[in-house]
């Protein structure tokens, strides 16, 4: 796979190039650019398989770079300094990112995902950009779900519950369908629990707005608006009752 790195920090470019050569021999860096303008030219010239791109750069930011090369297909990994909002924005858009300084294990995980995904969708980037342009920095009511046939954009209000399936998660939607997403339930929990979702069982994360009935007792469970019964563990029974003020 041919890669291009675009970052205005020379040290970051050098470190990522070294990490790729050491840990990901299947990746050939065909251009390493510390200028966004040169990065655009490199993408047009080399037609890479993957681009490692910083967002905040002088001259052109990362989104402007992507606009300039629209129509050229490649997988995309953003490289960013730590920022809590930015990281969640990437996750809501199902886009890969690497934190500076680059960690070798995280880099290898990103490359593994790229080899499966192959190409980043225009809709994912648009979804991410809309969040970065939101000055209030509030998260959207829609989440990107990468599944076998592409990426689905689903309103949080339409998600009934999520079910763990090993390292995957099944999203059950109010319209009756479900999506199998390549993320663990723990990752999904970190993303959605502050948005009205609660982990009530090791296997289930539910949308609290879709609870129809809560049956307490030794074998506690909830009945969702689609009629499905979901067990509530002893540990989480009190959390659920407390949320609704039932204690």
Secondary structure, 3 states (H helix, E strand, C coil): CEEEEECCCHHHHHHHHHHHHHHCCCCEEEEEECCHHHHHHHHHHHCCCEEEEECCCCCCCHHHHHHHCCCCCCEEEEEECCCHHHHHHHHHCCCEEEECCCCHHHHHHHHHHHHHHCCCCHHHHHHHHHHHCCCCCCCCCEEEEEECCEEEEEEHHHEEEEEEECCEEEEEECCCCEEEECCCHHHHHHHHHHHCEEEEECCEEEEHHHEEEEECCCCCEEEECCCCEEECCHHHHHHHHHHCCCC
